[in-house]
Amino acid sequence: MCTSIDQLDINTPDFTVYLKNIKESRELHGILRRAKVLSYAYAIKHKNSIMKIGESSDKATVYGSRLVRQVGNMPGFDEHRKSGSGKEMLSVVEDFEKLHGITVHKDDCSVMVWNVSGVKTTSFAERKISLQAEDSLVTQHEKINGCLPPGNYLDTRPRKLQGHVRYSDFDKLFDIIGTSQYNI
């Protein structure tokens, strides 16, 4: 587990789940729970090519909920979870197959996971950690490959420009003893 977003390396995830080794996508809940991974960035790969990079759900309370929904829509899983963020995976797979002239099956895919649960935030925007992790991995992918991953249709990195208040700035603006009272 990394302690800083700067430590993330697209080539060295905290762990990799080979989808051929699981029968149902919901097994990812248990894998992430046992590893104590609630906040994370992930990459879904077909063999050696990254199809999509993403991040955990906002204020997730169930380990791996977004990942389970997306992976569950990949060919080879019977459950096809066609709700919420998961159904976009159908288009990602279809576009990836067209781009590479191949057929995607879960048994040829893996999920790389970077655990950012222990990364301390410097602002009130806790969710920024998983977003920053995703952005870092997308940037690294772009530097290596010259483009975004095929399943990342939009460049979401401009989110960084959205404002947030750092604890240090908050303390300067308001007469409060210190950030320890924020219990974050």
Buried (B, 14 or more C-beta within 10 A) or exposed (E): BBEEBEEBEBEEBBEEBEBEEBEEBBBBBEBBEEBEBBBBBBBBBBEEBBBBBBBBBEEBEEBBBBBBBBBBBBBBBEBBBEEEBBBBBBEBBEBBBEEBEEEBBBEBBBBBBBBBBEBEBBBBBBBBBBBBBBBBBBBBBBEEEEEBBBBBEEEBBEEEEEEBEBBEEBBEEEEEEEBEEEEE
